[in-house]
């Protein structure tokens, strides 16, 4: 089947047709680098990596742009509170510039640990301030802005289409607003540019036509997406929390400036939960990739775990579920490794089935189930391995390069294993079973391959 993706804009599955034949413009909202990223953030980045891999498997060239938010993201979506970067600077005792560099480096390292392909362009908000100012000026020319004592704001009341992505009840929001609007005209209005306050002693600020200050959070994505992908591109992704505020405001800005909803398809990954609550830094459930490593897990086991749930369903994290993912991944790795050298061609029928599942809105759970069907099939090992390695172009689990860890096998264990291998090759099944039991009693398990065996400590 052709590729179908769920579009949040239409709330429906749509057949994917690129705007330019053979090419895809993809923008994904990146991290705010005031702290380390938690594994809930990486569930979204893994979903986007899977999308990119599926697009490529469909023969498309992907131009992937991701932003680094290193200024302008306030602690509240209501445009109050302080900049997260300035807050992070005070927390760490480092400059805002230094913590941006530190946490950006950590983010890039985590991408590598999780097997996530690097974006074509990774762009920082602070490197694109002129573009953001120019974008605000374009919005201003169209008559959508007003100025208060603390900044330049977008007047959402002037935009009839505002809030469509999130299906917002604008009248209800206005009537039920419980926040102090201050000088804002409407509850849904948002900052395009914030003025620096002398008492704030900001480290990141710039001169602009309206006064010295810094950009709002939403304008950076609109401006950089426009710069690197144009006024209208194929797919924009982010987390489900972006639907009602950040992405709604990105669309609002782009419609005002250029008459475009920015992207043809809007896609959103759902939260990772812990005990039925969203994983977040403020909630105290702050699990980093490094913590998984410290506890003895392979980060790719977390990638495998995320493949077991559809990106449009919330997934609850537990150490038990990660244990199960690690065990399943290890077994699959050993099984594939034991198949020997891959053949030159994968099985066409299985690859077609696999693509049908992926093209059904990235149904990785069903695609993963097909992997086990192939591994247990009667296909010759060489063809079977070639097929599974083809599947891994979508999974990103690194089957082709994986090698079992070197383990020190005691001499008495190796003697029993050699004897069992000889019994197996002689088709003395009773003796082979007896020796397998002896190995188990010694705390080892033996995996038979085509030309050799592997030993794993229980």
N, C-alpha and C positions, 0 to 999 in steps of 0.2 A: 504494500500500500504506500501511497505518497505520504510525506510527513505532515502530520496534523498536530498543532500546538494549541494549548488553552490560552486564549487572549482575555486578560482581565478587562480590557476596554469593552469588549462585546459580551463578556461572560459566556463564552462559547468556544468549542473547538473549531479551529479554522485551518483549512489546508494552507500550508506555508508556501508562499510564492515570493521569492526575493524581488526586491525592487529593481536590481540590476542582475541579469541572468548570470548565474554561476558565482555570485558574490553576496556576502552578508555583512552588513554593518551591525555590530553588537555593542551595546553599552551596558556595563554592569556597575552598580553603585559599590564603591570600595569602602575601606575602613576609615573610621575617624581615629587618627593615630595619637590619642592622648593616653592610651594604655594598651596592654596586650589584648589581642583578640581571644575570645573564648570559643569553645567548640561549637556553640550554637551559631555564631557568626559563620563558622566554616561549613556548616551544613548548607547555607545559602551559596557559598562560593563553590562547593562541590556540585550542587545542582546546576550551577551555571557552567561549570567545567564539563559536566555530562552533556548539557545542551550543545556546547561547542563541538564536542567529539561526535555527537550524532549528526550535526550539520555537516561536518567533514566527511563522515561516512556516506552521506547523501551526495557527495561530490562537490560540495560548496567550499569556497575559500572564505575564511572568516577574518574580518578586520575587527578585533576585539579591543575596546577601549575601557579602561577602568580608572576611576579617580582615586586619589588619596586626599581625604579631607584633613588638612592640617591648619585650618583656620575657619572661623565663622559658625561652627556647629554649637549652638547654645545648649545649655543643659535642659532647656524646656522647649518643646515644639511651639509654645505660645510666644516665642520671641522675647521671653524674659529670662532672668538668670544670667550667668556668666558664660563665656566661651570655654568649651571643654579643654581646649589647649592651654589656656591661661590657668585654669583650675589644676590641670595635670602638672603644670610647671611648678605651682606652689606645693603640690603634694610631694613631688620628687626633689625639689630644690634645684632642678636643672632649668635651663632656659627653654622656652617654648620651641625654639628651633632645634635644640638638642633632643628633646623628648620626641619630636616629630621624626627625627632621623633614627633614634633608637627603636621606636615602635614600628616604623616603616621597615627597618632591617629585620625585625622580628617577624613581621607579617610575611615578608618575602621568604624567609627561612621556613616558616610554617607551610607556605604553598609548596615548597620543594618536598618537605617531609610527607605531605599528603598526596603527592603526585599530581598536583594541579598545574596545568599548563599555564605558562606566563602570558599575560595579555600582550597583544601587539603593541599597545601604548599604555603605559602607566603614568598618569599625569597628576601633578600636585596642584591643589587650589592656589597655593602661594606663587606658583610659576605662571599663573594665568590671570592675574589681577586685571591687567588692561582689557582682556577679553570680557571679563565680568562687568567692568565699568561700561564698556561699549554696549553690552547687552542691555544694561539698565537704561542707558541713554536711549536706546531704541524703544524700550517700553515706555519711557517718559514721553518720547515724541508722539506716541500713539494715544497719550492721555490717560494712562492707567495708574499713575503714581500720585502720591501726595507726601508732603514732608512734615514731620513732627519734630519735637525738640530732640528726639533720640535717634532719628533715622529717616530713611526713604522707604515708604511702604507701598505695597500693591493694593489697589482698591478693588477687591473682589466683587463688589456690588455692581461694578461697571461691566462685568463679564457674565453674560447669561449662561454660558456653558460651564462656569466654574463648579468643580466638584463632581463632574460626571464619572470620572474613573472610580471614585470611591462611593458613588451613588449617595452623596451627602444630602441630608435634609437641611438645607441652608436656613430656611425659615425657622426650623426647630432649633438649630444651633444658635441663631441670633436671639430667639426668644428665651432660650434656656441657658444662655451664657452666664456662668457663675464666676468668671474671672473679671478682674478689674481691667477694662479695656484701655484705661489711660487715655491717650490721644488717638488710639486706633478707632477708625470709623465703624468697623465691622469685626465681629469675633473671628472671622476667617481671614482677615487681612494679615499679611506677613511681610517681614522685613526684607528688602532688597539690599540695603546698605545701612549699617549701624554707625552712628557717630561715636568716636572715642570720647570718654569722659576723663578729664584731667586726673580725677582721683583714682581711676582704674590703673594708671601706669601700665598701659598695654605694651607688649613687646612686638606684636604684629599689627601694624596699622599703615595705611597708605593715604596719599592725597587723592581726592576725587572732586569732581565739579560741585558736589553738595557739601563737602567738608571732609576733614581727615577722619578716617575710620577704617572699617573692614567690611567685607561682603557678608550677606546672609548665607545661610547654608544652602538653600535651594538653588540660588543663582549659579553656583559653581558648576553643577551638573548640566544645567541647560547650556551654559556658555561653552563648556569644554566638549560636550556632545556635538554642539553646533560647529565648533572649531575643527574637530577631528572627523566627524561623520556627516556633517551637513545639516540642512534645515529639516530633513525628513529621512529617517533611516529605518532599518528593518525591525530590530528587536531591542527593547530596553528591559533589563531585569533588576530585581532587588528582593528584599524580604517582604513578607506580607504586611509588616508594620509601615512600609513606605506607601501603601496604597492611598490612605486617606489624607496624608499630609505632604510628605516630601515629593512623591511622584505627582500627586494632584497639583502641587505648586509648580513643579517643573513644566507640566503641560500648560498650566495657566500662563506662565511667562512666555513660553514658546508660541502659544496661540496669539498672545498680545503683540509680540514682536514680529512674528513671521507668518501668522495665520496657519500654523501647523501644530498638530498634537505631538510633535517631536518624533514619535516612533509608530510604526505600523502595527506592531505587536507589543503588548505589555505583559510580562510574565513575572510571577512572584513565587518564591519558595516559602514554605511554611515553617513555623517555629520548631525548635528542639525544646522539649519540655523536661523538667525535673520535678517529679511529684506533682504533675498537673499544673505547674507554673512555668511561665516563659523563663528560659535561661537568660540572665542578664547580669552585668557587673553590679548594678545597684541592689539586686535581689540577694547578693551574697553567694550565689551559685556560680562561681567563677572558675570554670574548668578550662585549663589551657592544654594545648597539644603537648607541651613539655611535661605537664603532670601525668598524662597518659604514658609517656616514655618513662618517667620516674617510677611509675607503678609497674613497669615491665611489659607494657603493651607496644606492639608495632603500630605506628600511626595509620598505616594502611588498613589495619583492622577497623579503625573508625570509618575510613572511607567505605569499606565493605559494609559496615553496619548501615550507613546512610543509603546504600544501594537497595537495602531490603525494604525500604518504605518509599512510597511515591512522593515526589516533591511537593504535591499539593495536599498532603496529609500531615498533620502534626505528629511528631515522633517523640516518644518519651525515652530519655536516656537513663540507663541504669548500668552499674558495673556488671551485673549478671548478663545483660544483653551484649555488652562489649566482650565478655568472656566467651559467649556463644559465637560471636562474630570472629574472634581470634581463632577459635578451634576450627570453625568451618573454613576459614581462609587457609589455615595451615594444612588442613586435609586436602583442600583443592590444589594448593601449591605442590604438595608432595605427589599427588596423583598425576598432575600435569608433568611434573619433572620426571617422573618414572616412565613416561611414555616414550622417552628417547628423542631423537631428532624429528622435527616436524616435516610433513610432506610439503610439496610445492604448492598445493592447492587445498583450500578448505572445502568442506562439503557444501555444495551450492544450495541444497534443499534446507539444511539447517541455517545457513546464513540468511536465506530468504525469510524463514520463520523469525529469526532473531531481529531482522530489520523491521518486520511487521510489528513486533512488540515495541521496539524503540520508537518507531514512527507513530505509534499510538500515544502521543503526548508523553514521550519519554518513560515508557513503562519498564523501568529498570528491574523492579521486583520480578516480573514475569520473565524478563530476559535472563535474569540470574537463575531462575528455576530451569530454564532451558539449558543452561550450562551444565547442570547436574545430569540432565537427561542425556546430553551428548557424552559426558564423561562415563556414563554407565552403558552407553550404546555398544553395538557390535562392530562399529567402524574400526578399520585398522588403526593402530596407535598413531601412525604418522599422519593420517588424514584427520583423526580425532584431535591431535595436538594442533595441527594447522588451523582447524576450525575454532578451537578454544582461544588460540592466540589472536585470531581475527576478532572474536568477541571482545577480547581484552582491549582492543583499540577504543571501545566505548567505555569499558569498566575502568581502565587506568590502574589496574592492580599490579602491573609489572610482572606478569607471569614469565615473559620471555627471558628476563634477566635474573630471576630469582634462583638462588642456589641454597640447598640445605646447609645449615650451620655445621661447621666442623665440630664433632664431638669426640671426646676421648672415650673410646670404648674399651672397657677392661678386657684383658686377654681371654678370660674364661667365657665372657659373653660373646666375643668374636668367634671363639671355637664352636660354641653351640650354634651360632648363626650360620657359620660355614657348613656345619654338619646338616643343618636344616635345608640350606640352599642345595646341597648335594642330594639330599633325600627328595626334595621337590623335583629336581631335574631328572632323577631316576624314577619319578612317579611313584615313589613309596609314600603315599599320602598319609598312611597311619603314623609312620615315623616322623614325617614332616609336622603333623599336628601335635605329636607328643613333644617335639622339640620347640614348637611355638609356645606351648604351655610352659615349658621350662624357661624360655626367654621372658615370658610374662611374670613368672615367679621371681626372676632376677631383676624385674623392674624395667624391661625393655619391650618395645614392639617392633616388628619387622615388616617392612613394606616391600613387596615383590615388584620388580620392574622387568622389562623385557630382557635386559642383559646383565642386570645387577640388582642388588637389594640395598635398602637404606634402613638404618637403625635409628630409633628415636627413644629417648628416655621417657618413661611414663611419669 
